[in-house]
Amino acid sequence: MSLPPASLDPIDSQRLQLVANAVPALLAYLDEGVRYVWANGAYQRWFGRSPESIRGRHAREIVGEAAWAAVQHHVARALAGEEVSYEGRIDFGPAHTRDVTASYVPDHDASGRVRGFVSLVTDISDRQNAERALRESERMLAESQTAAHMGSWEARLNEDGPPDALRWSEGMYRIFGQPAGSAIDYGVFISSVHPDDRALIRNTSRAGVGRGGRFEKEYRIVRPDGAVRVLHSWITVERDAADRAMRLRGTCQDITERKLAETEIRLAREHLQVVVDTTPALIARYDRDLRIVWANKNYAGRFGRRPEEIVGKTLPEIVGPGAFAFLEPATARVLAGEAIDVEMEVPYLALGLRWMHFVVSPTFDSAGAADGCVAVITDNTHLRKLEIERARALAELREADRRKDEFLAMLSHELRNPMAPILTAVEILRLAPADAETSASARAVIERQVMHMKRLLDDLLDVSRVSQGKIALRREVLDLGTVLQQAVEVSQPLMTEKGQRLSMMSASTSILVDADPARLVQVFGNLLNNAAKYSEPGGAIEVSMATEDREAVVRVRDQGVGMTPDLIERAFELFAQDARSLDRAQGGIGIGLTMVRNLVTLHGGSVQAFSDGPGLGCEIVVRLPRHG
């Protein structure tokens, strides 16, 4: 290379300098001592020094020690006669590092000796930065596609055949299980698609290309190792100036794990739905406005609807305003963020009064505010009724046990009473066996007391036999009035002893019944005896007989001690005793009315007790079927 001749026209020299200054690179000529002979204006822009100020200075002074250390071996090669080109990152000073490409061209004199060289240094920092950014972007894309199980591809379309020039990213090779960088064409792709999905692929692609723009498809592939994977592709169609589809670009994601998770979630939801629909509890989810978001079958069915029919309806609409008035304070607590577990009686519009157990938990939004609730409700009405019934039965059992104790005390009293006169009479017989009158009196006492005990025991046996159904009625058609007369004869001695008055009102005609005469005499004799026992001396006893429809009705009324309302309800139960002292048993043990009820029931009739209260007397009404 030779320098421009010294005789160059000044105008041409100026033009040459203008051209050199316009070059966006460092352009200079350095002598064999590496001193600047000439330089363009780029040095002003790079180092802030004019070309004139650096002329004659060594390159180390201009570019700096660090840069000189990086380039001096390249300079030495140029001064040795070699054309040198290289790229590098060179530090030209603080905050002045540049990526450059440099060329050194030696200049030989006529004898071939190197007398200098031309230096051309171009700043390629922007290009290198762009390339580094591109490489980083590609790296990040590859990493993100790997993490997301994604890959990218493109294919050129043919008018009369399948796509060709198919190109895959590393992610696509990984998804399809193919060796990285191996040859890929449409045949490799379509053969990897699951046989059952190939027609879908072709049809979807044909339709998408026809529409243009962007389309999606989901399909399965079979990897070389036999594993089946599910893929989702997003595809963009590129068209040329004539609006012909020319290229496909796509992104593909392996969604197998997501599909499996979705299937597991769906199955879990189905199983949960089965559980909540078969549980007897009423389960529902409400939003903050107490609208039904979701409900199980039992909840909806309780109100005569299907779950989908009540979604969106408010709680007051479902349960009715009356029931909601009871529930509103509890719902306010829940929507304030409190979980509740309460039982209350609720007056539902459609269901009536029900005892309901509520377990309700609030739900919260992302900000932590209550946005609704989930309720699990159990209808405990039946349990409550059972509890009430159990309490009632327990109270009745305790009352029966109390009455039994009273009865046993009464029975002991009644059985013990005859023993004293019997023992006295036995002692008299022992002391005066020869006195006929005394002996006769003593034997009479013993006979009376033994007969009294016999009646007590007979009553007990009769009650037992009737209760167990061991008595066979000897029925015959008879006049009810005749039976009543026989019963009066049985009870007359007691009434005469107490000076009581008996009045009978008979029917105008005979009343016929189909009954056992002995048992009816026993029934009405017991009623008359009771009337006499519990009436004061000189009291009045009334007996009336009439017909009502197909029944014969007998009423026995006294003016005695009467009954309390509680005693009226259980007057015919075994062991039933009024609140009276043991010495008021009047020779009985309180089982007569029980036997009356059982015998009347055996005859197909009924018996009832009536009283206006203690001291106001009592009326017993017996109803029997009339004959014919």
LINLIN-V44562 format. One record per run of one state. SS is the DSSP state (H for helix, E for strand, - for the rest). FROM is the first residue (numbers start at 0). LEN is the number of residues. Records with the same first field share a line. If there is no record, write none. Layout:
# LINLIN-V44562
SS->FROM-LEN, FROM-LEN
This chain:
# LINLIN-V44562
-->0-9, 22-3, 31-3, 39-2, 47-3, 54-3, 63-1, 79-4, 91-5, 108-5, 123-1, 147-2, 158-2, 168-1, 176-9, 193-1, 211-2, 222-5, 239-5, 254-1, 278-3, 287-3, 295-1, 302-4, 310-3, 319-1, 335-4, 348-3, 364-5, 379-1, 431-4, 467-8, 497-3, 505-6, 515-1, 533-6, 548-2, 558-6, 569-12, 584-7, 602-3, 610-7, 626-2
H->9-13, 41-6, 50-4, 58-5, 64-15, 124-23, 169-7, 185-7, 194-17, 255-23, 296-6, 306-4, 314-5, 320-15, 380-51, 435-32, 479-18, 516-17, 564-5, 581-3, 591-11
E->25-6, 34-5, 57-1, 83-8, 96-12, 113-10, 149-9, 160-8, 192-1, 213-9, 227-12, 244-10, 281-6, 290-5, 313-1, 339-9, 351-13, 369-10, 475-4, 500-5, 511-4, 539-9, 550-8, 605-5, 617-9
